[in-house]
Amino acid sequence: MLCSGKKSYFAAAVCIITLTSMVTVSYLSLQRLSHQPKVIHEHSKCRGKIANSTITPLKDNRTFIISPYFDDRERKVTRVIGIVHHEDVKQLYCWFCCQPNGKIYVSNADIDVHSDSQPSGKIYVSNADIDVHSDRFGFPYGATDIVCLEPENCDPTHVSIHPSAHGNIDQLPSFEIKNRQPEPFSVDFTVCISAMFGNYNNVLQFIQSMEMYKILGAQKVVIYKNNCSHLMEKVLKFYIDEGTAEVIPWPINSHLKVSSTWQFMQDGKDIGYYGQITALNDCVYRNMKRSRFVLLNDADEIILPLKHPNWKTMMSSLQEQNPGTGVFLFENHIFPETFSTPMFNISSWNTVPGVNILQHVHREPDRKHVINPRKIIVDPRKVIQTSVHSVLRAYGRSVYVPMDVALVYHCRKPLQGDLPRESLIRDTSLWIYNSSLIRNVNKVLSQTLL
């Protein structure tokens, strides 16, 4: 017998440790095996309905799928960006569609919180791991990665997500797996703007921000739009037709009770700030293969270089000084819209709704014991999970960029509303770009007939 011999405390301890080790190894082996895709149907056809919506609810109404992305940075997986209820969703499975052999595989999904052709194939199944992102801020629903181990010898083009390893594939929505094919970078800088909501109508400031992004080096701006005014729709159409904007429909309030705040205790809704964190993660993965850098900021924010003329030279310098770094964080500074200067009071702009940022060049001073939140420029290939003001998981280091190199120009309602003008800091760094900005804004206004 394994535990025979002297009945000493030492022998007993050795026996217990040995048995525990054997059980642990067996359990881990079973866990590894349970995650491997297994064939459950040899000749099934992959005929699930192709999902075309940005947000697709599963039948449990506790799981919402945004989009799957191929991710081979550590192992060959499909990472599905989604939203789940952090307590109610305990198990999911991935049903893979493989080509060219016409096989469907189902893999149990790791949960971390679109095509017209009909694929065909064989079904495999394995267990899923669930990981809701840590920055949930008390809300019951949170951004989630559903990470599915892919079958060997298969490059699936589509995947379905299901709470069971059994069922009818024809009844499941099927999602195209993006980022499957390598491609050369099409742009250097992409700006991600999440959650345009509240019948957004800050038209003038939006145009000014878009034109500043272009001046500084952005070739693409991705906007997750919940809703906006009719006038903003015309502006968005202009930028779509120009090739600058990519507008992603974001009808999250059709599925969940959304909050316009970031903390659950403030209103007790299902998810914070219109699912902003989920949108940002989707934007990072959406642009992982096509953009060298991705900027995560709001439409009223501009990452403004102070030592360099544009983002390209700034990022070249920062990367040279910080080799291996993939995350660069910039201090957010408030330029309150309640204080303005008479400079650049352009009469033709006065009929356009929104703020004229050229007239707001006084920023609030730092507050003792209050950390300025940061906005981010990332190498998307080094990001695993991001939040709004920091990256939660990444390969490599994160670096705080000194304020003398760049800051986030953030023109909005004041945070320190009681401060007199003389307590504000005059900062006209934005005026360096005034000639180009005015000319470009006038061009947009004339072409959109505003």
Stockholm file with secondary structure:
# STOCKHOLM 1.0

chainA/1-450         MLCSGKKSYFAAAVCIITLTSMVTVSYLSLQRLSHQPKVIHEHSKCRGKIANSTITPLKDNRTFIISPYFDDRERKVTRVIGIVHHEDVKQLYCWFCCQPNGKIYVSNADIDVHSDSQPSGKIYVSNADIDVHSDRFGFPYGATDIVCLEPENCDPTHVSIHPSAHGNIDQLPSFEIKNRQPEPFSVDFTVCISAMFGNYNNVLQFIQSMEMYKILGAQKVVIYKNNCSHLMEKVLKFYIDEGTAEVIPWPINSHLKVSSTWQFMQDGKDIGYYGQITALNDCVYRNMKRSRFVLLNDADEIILPLKHPNWKTMMSSLQEQNPGTGVFLFENHIFPETFSTPMFNISSWNTVPGVNILQHVHREPDRKHVINPRKIIVDPRKVIQTSVHSVLRAYGRSVYVPMDVALVYHCRKPLQGDLPRESLIRDTSLWIYNSSLIRNVNKVLSQTLL
#=GR chainA/1-450 SS CTTCSCCCHHHHHHHHHHHHHHHHHHHHHHHHHHHSCEEEESSCCCCCCBCCSSSEECTTSSEEEEEEEEECSSSSEEEEEEEEETTTCCCCEEEEEETTTTEEEEEEEEEECCCSSCCCCCEEECCCEEEECSCCTTCSEEEEEEEEECCTTCCCSEEEEESSSCSCGGGSCBEECBSCSCCCCSEEEEEEEEEECSSBCCHHHHHHHHHHHHHHTCSEEEEEESCBCHHHHHHHHHHHHHTSEEEEECCGGGTSCBCSSSCGGGTCCSBSGGGHHHHHHHHHHHTTTTEEEEEECCTTEEEEESSSSSHHHHHHHHHHHSTTEEEEEEEEEEEETTSCCSTTCCGGGTTSSSCCGGGCCEECCCCTTCCCCEEEEECGGGEEEECSSSEEEESSEEEECCTTTEEEEEEESCSSTTCCGGGSEECCGGGGGHHHHHHHHHHHHHHTTC
#=GC SS_cons         CTTCSCCCHHHHHHHHHHHHHHHHHHHHHHHHHHHSCEEEESSCCCCCCBCCSSSEECTTSSEEEEEEEEECSSSSEEEEEEEEETTTCCCCEEEEEETTTTEEEEEEEEEECCCSSCCCCCEEECCCEEEECSCCTTCSEEEEEEEEECCTTCCCSEEEEESSSCSCGGGSCBEECBSCSCCCCSEEEEEEEEEECSSBCCHHHHHHHHHHHHHHTCSEEEEEESCBCHHHHHHHHHHHHHTSEEEEECCGGGTSCBCSSSCGGGTCCSBSGGGHHHHHHHHHHHTTTTEEEEEECCTTEEEEESSSSSHHHHHHHHHHHSTTEEEEEEEEEEEETTSCCSTTCCGGGTTSSSCCGGGCCEECCCCTTCCCCEEEEECGGGEEEECSSSEEEESSEEEECCTTTEEEEEEESCSSTTCCGGGSEECCGGGGGHHHHHHHHHHHHHHTTC
//
